[in-house]
Amino acid sequence: MAAAVDNMRATLKQIDGEVTAAAGWSGDARDAFNAAAAEWGAASVKINGLLDRITQQVGHGTKQYLSAEADNHTEFQHLSGLS
């Protein structure tokens, strides 16, 4: 999961770099490009926020799973001690 998030962020960063490189244009092309770049920037921020939330939720789910697994292991040890 972490590798997938890192890859997505690397791709976003690469695209942001390419967008910045084209900022030297002029005229109508520059205006259209700047509008598209602003939309891209807003979408990129939103995607990064979603990636943060997904990472946090998966981490929380993992902790809950591991806790339940440890509890189950303890219960089975107690049950096997009774037999």
matplotlib code that plots the C-alpha trace (Angstrom):
import matplotlib.pyplot as plt

x = [0.0, 2.7, 4.6, 1.5, 1.0, 4.6, 4.4, 1.3, 2.9, 6.1, 3.9, 2.1, 5.4, 6.7, 3.6, 3.9, 7.5, 6.5, 3.6, 6.1, 8.5, 5.8, 5.1, 7.2, 4.6, 2.8, -0.5, -3.7, -1.8, -0.3, -3.7, -5.3, -2.3, -2.3, -6.1, -5.5, -2.4, -4.5, -7.1, -4.4, -2.9, -6.2, -6.8, -3.3, -3.8, -7.2, -5.6, -2.7, -5.3, -7.2, -4.0, -3.2, -6.7, -6.4, -3.0, -4.3, -7.4, -5.4, -2.9, -5.8, -7.4, -4.1, -3.7, -7.3, -6.7, -3.4, -5.1, -7.9, -5.5, -3.5, -6.7, -7.8, -4.4, -4.6, -8.1, -7.0, -4.1, -6.5, -8.9, -6.1, -5.0, -8.4, -8.4]
y = [0.0, 2.4, 1.8, 2.5, 5.8, 6.7, 5.9, 8.0, 10.9, 10.6, 10.8, 13.8, 15.5, 14.7, 16.2, 19.3, 19.7, 19.5, 21.9, 24.4, 24.0, 25.2, 28.4, 30.5, 30.5, 33.8, 35.0, 33.0, 29.7, 30.9, 31.9, 28.6, 26.7, 28.6, 27.9, 24.2, 24.2, 25.8, 23.1, 20.5, 22.0, 21.9, 18.3, 17.4, 18.8, 17.0, 13.7, 14.0, 14.7, 11.5, 9.5, 10.8, 9.7, 6.3, 5.7, 6.7, 4.5, 1.5, 2.0, 2.2, -0.9, -2.8, -1.9, -3.1, -6.3, -7.0, -6.2, -8.6, -11.3, -11.0, -11.2, -14.3, -15.9, -15.3, -16.8, -19.9, -20.3, -20.1, -22.6, -25.0, -24.8, -26.0, -29.2]
z = [0.0, 1.0, -2.2, -4.3, -2.5, -3.0, -6.7, -7.1, -5.3, -7.4, -10.5, -9.2, -8.5, -11.9, -13.6, -11.4, -12.6, -16.2, -15.7, -14.1, -17.0, -19.5, -17.5, -19.9, -22.6, -23.6, -25.0, -25.1, -24.9, -21.6, -20.2, -21.2, -19.8, -16.5, -16.1, -16.7, -14.4, -11.7, -12.0, -12.0, -8.9, -7.0, -8.1, -7.1, -3.6, -3.3, -4.5, -1.9, 0.8, -0.2, -0.2, 3.3, 4.5, 2.8, 4.4, 7.8, 7.5, 6.3, 9.2, 11.7, 10.2, 10.4, 14.1, 14.8, 12.9, 14.8, 18.1, 17.4, 16.2, 19.4, 21.5, 19.5, 20.1, 23.8, 23.9, 22.0, 24.4, 27.4, 25.7, 24.9, 28.5, 29.7, 27.7]

ax = plt.figure().add_subplot(projection="3d")
ax.plot(x, y, z, "-o")
ax.set_aspect("equal")
plt.show()
